[in-house]
Amino acid sequence: MKRNIFITAFYFAIVFFVSSNFAFASASGHNLFKKYYCIDCHILGHEGGTVGPDLSNVGKTKSLSWIKAQIFHPGSHFTRGTKAEINGKIYLVRMPGFKTIPDSAVDRLAEYIKKFPSLMKNLNYKRPPEGMRLFEKDNCIACHRIDGIGAKVGPDLSHIGKTKSLSWIESQIVDPKVHFTYGVPATINGRTYLVIMPEFKNISASQLDTIAKYLKSLK
């Protein structure tokens, strides 16, 4: 009786191990990128955070082995706690090593990141609107989010065009104290933020117009 129970338990253990590894192996790279919180710090395509560098084109310049090592042991490339310049931007190196991720998941995740540039091309990935490109270039996403991209220091702007006029948006960019008092908390869409937005008075007229019209289009 005991022998039969042992054999049955051993059988189910084997089945569980195989099925678990199959599940990891068959999971899509995109899902793994979310599952292991990569998306909280990195942009891939036009989704993700800005704590770390944009990974949309890393597959063009980094090998598959480099990407795997960065997931498992980022200290082999960067020194934790120091600052590194990547693609023209300075980042504080704080990425942990994800040593508990199953090998099969790391392989699939690394392959997905490596192939992503060609995936964008094959899927006819559309170039973002110029206003969105400037919004990212001028580092507005360091404080604001649009459709999941950016930070949460300031309010989410995904639907600002529904409630604010073009002139309101323009004045908020150039001279935000017209609407809010610097250093004083303000409640916006049910959340309270410390008002710390700087004035962008040196922005060119064309940039201001492009960004403001882009934000106005967000409904």
Secondary structure, 3 states (H helix, E strand, C coil): CHHHHHHHHHHHHHHHHHHHHHHHHHCCHHHHHHHCCHHHHCECCCCECCCCCCCCCHHHHCCHHHHHHHHHCHHHCCCCCCEEEECCEEEECCCCCCCCCCHHHHHHHHHHHHHHHHHHHHCCCCCCCHHHHHHHHCCHHHCCEECCEECCCCCCCCCHHHHCCHHHHHHHHHCHHHCCCCCCEEEECCEEEECCCCCCCCCCHHHHHHHHHHHHCCC
